Amino acid sequence: MTTEFITLDLPLAPVRELHQLIEQELRQFGEPLRWAITRIDSQTVEIEAVVTCE
């Protein structure tokens, strides 16, 4: 098992949908250990995350 640091740019979504969108996108890379929103602009959200991979 390894850990990876990932940065994603996702489209800005309503707050209620954003959490699910972030988790869904991160699971494509592995199991999220932690993530944070590091930047928001008018159209995108930047996420930094650590995920575990098999």
DRENTORMAR-846588 format. One record per residue: residue in three letters; y, x, z of N, C-alpha, C, O in turn; residue number from 1. Coordinates in steps of 0.05 Angstrom, whole numbers, plus 5000, padded with zeros to 4 digits. Layout:
% residues N
ATOM    r    nY    nX    nZ   caY   caX   caZ    cY    cX    cZ    oY    oX    oZ    k
ATOM  ALA     Y     X     Z     Y     X     Z     Y     X     Z     Y     X     Z  NUM
...
% end
This chain:
% residues 54
ATOM    r    nY    nX    nZ   caY   caX   caZ    cY    cX    cZ    oY    oX    oZ    k
ATOM  MET  4977  5017  5000  5000  5000  5000  5025  5018  5000  5026  5038  5015    1
ATOM  THR  5044  5011  4983  5069  5026  4982  5093  5007  4985  5090  4983  4982    2
ATOM  THR  5116  5019  4992  5140  5003  4993  5159  5012  4971  5159  5036  4964    3
ATOM  GLU  5174  4993  4961  5193  4999  4940  5220  4987  4947  5222  4965  4959    4
ATOM  PHE  5242  5001  4939  5269  4990  4942  5277  4979  4915  5274  4992  4894    5
ATOM  ILE  5286  4954  4915  5292  4940  4890  5321  4929  4892  5330  4919  4913    6
ATOM  THR  5335  4930  4869  5361  4917  4867  5359  4897  4844  5350  4903  4822    7
ATOM  LEU  5367  4872  4850  5367  4851  4830  5394  4839  4826  5410  4837  4845    8
ATOM  ASP  5400  4831  4802  5424  4814  4796  5414  4787  4788  5400  4784  4768    9
ATOM  LEU  5421  4767  4803  5412  4739  4797  5436  4722  4792  5458  4728  4801   10
ATOM  PRO  5432  4700  4777  5455  4682  4772  5463  4668  4798  5445  4662  4815   11
ATOM  LEU  5488  4663  4802  5498  4649  4826  5487  4621  4825  5489  4607  4805   12
ATOM  ALA  5476  4612  4848  5464  4586  4851  5475  4573  4876  5485  4587  4894   13
ATOM  PRO  5472  4547  4879  5480  4534  4904  5464  4546  4928  5441  4555  4924   14
ATOM  VAL  5476  4547  4951  5465  4560  4974  5437  4549  4980  5419  4565  4987   15
ATOM  ARG  5432  4524  4978  5406  4512  4984  5384  4522  4965  5361  4523  4973   16
ATOM  GLU  5392  4529  4941  5372  4539  4921  5370  4569  4921  5350  4580  4912   17
ATOM  LEU  5390  4583  4931  5392  4612  4928  5369  4626  4943  5357  4645  4933   18
ATOM  HIS  5363  4617  4967  5342  4630  4983  5315  4629  4968  5301  4649  4966   19
ATOM  GLN  5308  4605  4958  5283  4602  4943  5283  4619  4918  5263  4631  4911   20
ATOM  LEU  5305  4620  4904  5307  4636  4879  5303  4666  4885  5289  4680  4871   21
ATOM  ILE  5316  4676  4907  5313  4704  4914  5284  4710  4921  5273  4730  4911   22
ATOM  GLU  5272  4694  4938  5244  4699  4946  5225  4698  4922  5207  4715  4920   23
ATOM  GLN  5229  4679  4904  5213  4676  4880  5215  4701  4862  5195  4711  4853   24
ATOM  GLU  5239  4710  4858  5243  4734  4841  5231  4759  4854  5219  4776  4840   25
ATOM  LEU  5234  4762  4880  5224  4786  4894  5194  4787  4893  5182  4809  4892   26
ATOM  ARG  5181  4764  4895  5151  4764  4895  5139  4774  4869  5115  4780  4868   27
ATOM  GLN  5155  4775  4848  5145  4787  4823  5140  4817  4826  5125  4829  4811   28
ATOM  PHE  5153  4829  4846  5151  4858  4851  5132  4865  4874  5123  4887  4876   29
ATOM  GLY  5126  4845  4891  5109  4850  4914  5117  4831  4937  5131  4811  4932   30
ATOM  GLU  5108  4837  4961  5114  4820  4984  5140  4830  4997  5142  4853  5006   31
ATOM  PRO  5161  4812  4998  5187  4821  5009  5184  4827  5039  5174  4810  5054   32
ATOM  LEU  5194  4850  5048  5196  4856  5076  5223  4848  5087  5226  4837  5109   33
ATOM  ARG  5244  4855  5071  5271  4848  5079  5288  4848  5054  5282  4862  5034   34
ATOM  TRP  5309  4832  5054  5328  4832  5032  5355  4824  5042  5358  4812  5064   35
ATOM  ALA  5376  4832  5027  5403  4826  5034  5420  4821  5009  5415  4833  4988   36
ATOM  ILE  5438  4802  5011  5458  4798  4990  5479  4819  4994  5492  4820  5015   37
ATOM  THR  5484  4836  4974  5503  4858  4977  5528  4855  4961  5548  4869  4966   38
ATOM  ARG  5528  4836  4942  5552  4831  4926  5550  4804  4914  5529  4795  4904   39
ATOM  ILE  5573  4790  4914  5575  4764  4900  5600  4764  4883  5621  4772  4893   40
ATOM  ASP  5597  4756  4858  5621  4752  4842  5620  4724  4831  5605  4707  4840   41
ATOM  SER  5636  4718  4811  5639  4690  4802  5614  4680  4788  5610  4656  4786   42
ATOM  GLN  5596  4698  4778  5572  4688  4764  5546  4700  4773  5525  4689  4767   43
ATOM  THR  5546  4722  4789  5521  4735  4797  5521  4742  4826  5542  4743  4840   44
ATOM  VAL  5497  4746  4836  5492  4755  4864  5475  4780  4862  5454  4780  4848   45
ATOM  GLU  5482  4801  4876  5466  4825  4876  5450  4825  4902  5460  4821  4924   46
ATOM  ILE  5424  4831  4899  5405  4831  4921  5393  4859  4923  5385  4871  4903   47
ATOM  GLU  5392  4870  4947  5377  4895  4953  5354  4887  4971  5358  4873  4990   48
ATOM  ALA  5330  4897  4964  5307  4889  4979  5286  4911  4981  5287  4931  4966   49
ATOM  VAL  5269  4909  5001  5246  4926  5005  5222  4908  5003  5219  4888  5017   50
ATOM  VAL  5203  4916  4985  5179  4900  4981  5155  4919  4984  5156  4943  4979   51
ATOM  THR  5132  4907  4992  5107  4922  4993  5090  4916  4968  5090  4893  4959   52
ATOM  CYS  5076  4936  4958  5060  4933  4934  5032  4943  4940  5029  4962  4955   53
ATOM  GLU  5012  4931  4928  4985  4940  4931  4979  4963  4913  4957  4974  4913   54
% end
